[in-house]
Amino acid sequence: MSHIPLFAASFLFFNKFCIENTLCEMKTLNMVLSFLLCYGCYVHAQTPNTLTPAEKAAGWQLIFDGKSFNGLQKLAEGGWEIKDGTLLATPIPHGRQMDIITKDTFGNFELSFEFALSENTNSGVKYLVTNDFPGQKDTYLGLEYQILDDINYNYPERGYLRSLASLYDLIPADQHKDTKPLGEWNTASIMVKGNQISHWLNNREVVTYDRSTASFAQLIEASKYKDLKNFGKAKKGHLLFQNEGTPIAFRNIKIRKL
């Protein structure tokens, strides 16, 4: 049951009771309203990296529990740490890319996560990730929800295709997207329904595409992926969180199958 309807119903009940009952004192009403307001604030302060009963009933599951790497696999030793319920990319002195992936693979799904940018953050969340591309042994590749500090990080080329929430190197995100200041939590979503895929940022759709179209194939041919046979066509794959040596924080990573 949603807490909001419960809150509203309780408010209306006590309001009606006190209007109809002449013995009801104003201070009693004030006490009741204060309680309901506190209750309303409480239920909205959901603990990070947890699921509500409604989310569980809807089929959501946590990718990251805020405490451990359970369900995740580092592609190289190091590169990530868990602190205060967040999944943090750690500095890479040698400049080597050190990503982390899910052990499970997913096909049709809705992925939701929160991320906090720092100055010069360059990261991403890849989906439908596989490691079976010819000539790319043990390299995990897939479509990417770009995560970038658009203000301070500048790509030397194709930057408009590599901005925050874009489909990396293929489709730019809506230029009117809403981005939180550095250090604050953004909410992102990726929706995959067969060939129909969309990116969301802070509850607004910023990218949508059909990967079965000729126009999408043309985008691949004009991108850095042009030599990867069947790139973007995987029906299911891992999720991958990038550490390219710049700070990035994730939390509340959850998914439901569609």
N, C-alpha and C positions, 0 to 999 in steps of 0.2 A: 504493500500500500504506500502511496506517495505521502510524504510528510506535509506537503503544501496543502492539499485538500483537507487533511486532518486539522491543520492549524486554522484554516479558514472556517471550517465547520465549528470548531470549538469557540472561535471568536463570536460567530453568529449566535450560537446557543446561549452563551453567557450574556451577550448584549440583549437578546430577546428576553431572557429570564429577568434581568435587572430592570428592564423597562416595564414588564408586566407585574413584577413583584414590588410593591411599594415599600416593603421592609428591607429591600436590598440597599445597603449603604454605599456611597460613592467609594469609600476606601476599600471596600470588598472588591468592587469592580476593578479598581486600580491594581490591587494585588493580583487578581486573576490575569489582567492584561499584561502585567509585568512578567508573570510566569510564562505566559504564552509567547511573549516576545523573546525571552531568554531561550525558551525551547526551540523557537524558530531559528535562532542564531546557532544553537547547538547542532541541530540536525544538518545544517548546511556546512558545518566545519568538518567535512569528512576527512578522516585520517589518510594521508598519502599512502599509496601502494596497498590499498584495501578495496574490497568490492562490497557494495551495499547488497542487501537481500534482493532488491529489484534487479541489480546488474547480474547477480548470479542466476536468477530465474530467466534472464534474457540470454544467457549463454556466454557471458563475458568470462574470461580467465586472465589471470595476471601473467605477464611475460617476465616481470621483475618484481620480487617480493620485498625489495627495500633492504634486505638483510644478507642475501647470498647470491651466488652466481648460478643457483639451481636453474636448469633449463637453458642455460647459456653456455657457449663455448668460445674461448679466446682462440683466435687464429695464430697468435704468437704470445709467448710468455710476457706478462706485464701489460702495461698500457691502460689498465682500468683499475679503479678502486671504488669501494662503496663507503660513503660517508654521510651520516645524518639522513639516511633513507634515499640518497641519490646515487645514481650511477655516473661516475666521473671519469672522463678521459684524463690520463696523467701525461706529463711532458715526455717526449721521446727524444732523448739527447742525440741519438744517431740518425734521426730523421726518418726512421722506418715506419711505414704505415702499419698500425696494429689494431685490427678490427675485432669485433665480437659478434657472433651470430647466435640465432636460436638453434637448439638441437632439433626442434620440430620444423616441419615445413607446412605451408598454408597455401590454399588455393583461393577460393572466394572468401573474403573476410572484410571486416572493418577493424582497423588498427587505430587506437587512440594513445597519445602520449603527450607528456609535457616536457619542454626543454627550456633551458635558460642560456642565453648567449653571453659571452664575454667579448672583450675587445679583440677583433681579428679572428673570431671563431670561423672555422671552415670545416664543416662536418656534413653528415647526411645520414638518412635512413634508407637503406636499399631494401627492396621487396621483390618477391619472386626470384630469389637469388639461387643460382646453381653454379656448379664448378665443373661443368662438362663441355665447355667450349673448346673446339679444336685448337691446339697450339697454346692453350691457356691452362695447362695442368695445375691443379691445386689453387687456382685463382677464382675467388667467389665474385661473381658479377651479376648485376640485376638493375632494374629500373630504380631511380633514386629520387627521393624527396630531399631536395637540397636544404641544408641548414647553414646559414651564412650571416655574418655581421655585415649587412649591406652598406653600412656607413663607412667602415674603416678598412674592410678587405676589398681589394681591387684585383680582379682577374685581368691579365694582360690581353686576353682575347675572349670573344664570345661571352662577355660578362652579363649581357642582358638575358642570356639563357641559363645563367648560373646563380641567379639571385635567390633569396630566401623563399622557400616553398615551391620553387620551380621544379618541373621534371628536368633534372639536370641535363644540360647540353641539348635539350630537345624542345621544351615548351616553357616560355616564361610565365611566372605567376602574375596574377592580376596586379597591375601597378598601384591599385588603390587598397591593397591589403593592409590589415591592421597588425602592426608589430609592437610588442611591448619593449620598453627600454632595456638596456643591458642589465643583466642580473635579475630581471623579473621573469616569471614563468609564462611561457606561451603554451597554448593548447593546439595540438596538431592532430589531424586524422588523415588516414589513407583508406579509400574505399575501392575494393576490387570486386567486380561482378562480371566474371567472364572477361570480355574484351573492353568493357566499360570501366574506366578508372578515373578517380578524382582525388585531388589534394584539397585539404581544408586547413585554414589557419585561423585560430581564434573565432571558431564558429562561422566562418565564411568560406565558401567554395572559391578557390583561387586558380585551380587548374582542372580541366576535364578533357578527356580524350578517349578515342576508340582506337585501340591498337590493331584492329583488323583492317583498317582502311589503307588505301593506296597513299593517301597524304601522310599517314604516319610512317609508312615504309620509306617515303621520300625524306622525312626528317631523319630517320636512321642513316640513310645513305649520305646525308650531309653532315653527319656528326662524327665524333671520335669512335663510335661503335660500328662504323661502316664495314669493318673487316671481320666482325664477329657474326658468324652464321647463325641465323634465327634469333638474334638478340631481341629481347622483349616479348618473345612468344611463349615462354614457359607457362604451363598451366598451374604449377605450384612451385614453391621454393621457400628458402629460409628468409628470415629478416636479418638484416645486418646493420650494426651501428658503427659508424666510422670514427676512428681516432687518427687524424692526420697531423697530430702534433700541436693542435691548438685547443684551448679549453672548451669543454662542452659538458653540460649536466642534463641528465634525463631522470624522470620519475613518472609514476602513474602510467606505466606502459601496460596496456591491456588490449585484448583482441577477442573478437567473437566471429565465429564462422557463419557465413551467409549461405 
